[in-house]
Every structure is written in structure tokens, then in C-alpha cells.
Amino acid sequence: MKTSYIAAGLLVLALGLWMASGAFSSDDAASEVAGDQNTTGEQNSASGSDTTPLAKPIKVEYIDVQLEPRSRDIILQGQLEPRRHLHMRAETSSIVETISIEKGARVNKGDTIVSLSLDGRETDLMEAQAQLQTARSQQKAAASLRQKGLQSQVQLEQTQAQLASARAQLSRIQRDIENTKIIAPFAGLVNAVPVEVGEMIDRGAVVAELVDNSRFIVTAQVAQQLLSQLTLNADIDVKLITGDTLPGKLTYISSVADAASRSFSVEAEVDNVDGKYAAGVSASLVVPIEKVEAIFITPSALSLGDDGGLGVKIIDENQEVVFTPIDLVSSTLEGAWVTGIPDNSKVITLGQGFVKPGQKVEPVKAATASEEAS
């Protein structure tokens, strides 16, 4: 379907150029044919012959084309997504004391972004450390008495349980103190810090948004008809809407189709060199599937065959017009890469609308025609 739209668009452009250039072939041909007919008519009148004069072949402009290696690609529409995107949440309740990193700044793994107030946690730590010391002494004494037979096994186990409880309490307080520092778990860009100094926040509140944009994941959907042509870890190109192209690799192909669209998710990874690009930018995955020998032609050279198929008109060794069907490989605003045209063919670029397959023509090379015009 997409190829049909591209072909139709190229044909419309070709017809416009044809209409604008109609004078090239029609005027020259008409004047030449008229002159020949007048001359022949005068000669026939003088001789009394009724022989009908033959029209002179129409002039057409052509170019020589040569095959070049080209890649036939599958193009999938998608967008850049960061490799990792994390909303960092507070793991304890407290007051925001300091904000060390402002939004938009880069951080390394382990850097502190936001610090919360200890709010009496130092006292809790000292108390837990003292309780642990007491529990250790009690357990040590109970073990000694048990060896001498002066303490029951139950009493020994009670002191061991108290020691374990004291250790757990100290560990919880230490972890709670550590949680007052919001630390970057990986290097990246701080995209947002939605808190203010002095603000009271609860456990689970978002305190920072961290984005790892050193690499991008490019996500796209592929139709089930094209799935078999994709290969995992294949080298691909990612064309951004900005016009830039980045090299990448196909890293994921879903094995289950989307229930609604019946398409499959695919992913590719690309490097974000110097952090130049931003996440969310629209991108196209260009996946090469085969190498072909193709020819680049402009839209003005396109014609429609009797069956409605797209093709070009070429000039054979007898200087007769031959319609040649083509297959589209890729297209740009300047023209299209196509297959189906023999190497070193003479493709008609001007006047093809006035001639039909099998008709004899007078070919004029494009460069020669432009020189004569100048």
C-alpha cells in the first residue's frame, strides 16, 4: 500500500513536468513534420503523385543510466526512548534539607541528589547501639552460666533472641538514616526535582527523575507479513526526524503479536553520542533485507503501462520505444531508486508522453539537448 502511494505521488509529479515540457517535443515535432509535409507536398504536386508523406520521428530526450549496488530496506516508524528512566522515591518520611543537584544537571552513579533531615535519628542510633551492647553482654553471661549448669537452656535462648532483636533494630535505624540521602543508582541526567527545601515529604513521594540517555532504545511495530525478514542483532540505521542518521543494532523482536493491531514490537539500540539527542524524538528504523542492483531516476521519467503499472520508457538499439516495468527500492524528494531497468539503458526523460511502445523516435541525449538550447 505504501509503495502504491509513493508511486502515485511520483507519477503526479512526472505528469506535471511532462505538461510543462510539452513544447519540447510537440512544437519541434509539429514544425518539423509540417515542414517536411509542405516540401513533400510541393514535390508531389509538381510530379503529380498522390503518395502520402511519412511523418518524421518525434524527438525525445534521454539519459544513459547505469546499475549501482543498493540496499532494499524495511522502514518502521518509532521513537527514541531512554535506556533507563527512573522516578526516584523517598524511602523514609522527613523534611527536605538540601538539594545538591538541580534539574538538567548530569550526575554520576553514587552522587547525592537530595538530602533529608535526620530529625532525631542520631539519638535513635545511639540508643540502638547501647541496647545491642547490653544484649551481647547478657547473651555472653547466659552462655557461660549454661556451661556451668547454672542457667537453663530456655534462658540462654531468650538472651540470644534479645541479641538478634537488638541487631535488627540497629540495622533498621542505620538503613533509615541511609535513606535520608537520595543517591543516583546510575549515571544520567536529572530531568526533574519536584520538591523544595523545607518541604515535608512522605515515604514513596517522588523526589527526582533520573534519565540514562547515554544510549537510546528505539521502539517500533512491524506487520506480521514482514516479521520473517527481520534478524536479531542485525545492523540497522535510525533516521531521526531532525535529518540525522545513527547506526544501531536490532536487539529485540517480540514473539507475541499485539492483540489489537496484530503487529509485533521490535527494539533497536543506538548510542547517544555526546548526549546530543533527546528522548521522545520521532525516528525511523531502516532495516536492510537484501542488496540489489538499482538505478536512480527522477519523477519526470516515470510512465504508466497499459495495465496501470509503473515503469519507464527506454530506447532500444532500433531507436524504438520500449516500456519497461520497474520495482521501487527507495525514494527521496529528488527521485527514486528502482530495479527492472537493464544496465546502460537509454531512459526517456522528456517527451515520453508523446510516444508509444514500438514507435520510432529521434533520440537526443539530455546533455546535448541542454547545450543546443544554450
Order of alpha helices (4+ residues) and beta strands (2+ residues): alpha-alpha-beta-beta-beta-beta-beta-alpha-alpha-beta-beta-beta-beta-beta-beta-beta-beta-beta-beta-beta-beta-beta-beta-beta-alpha
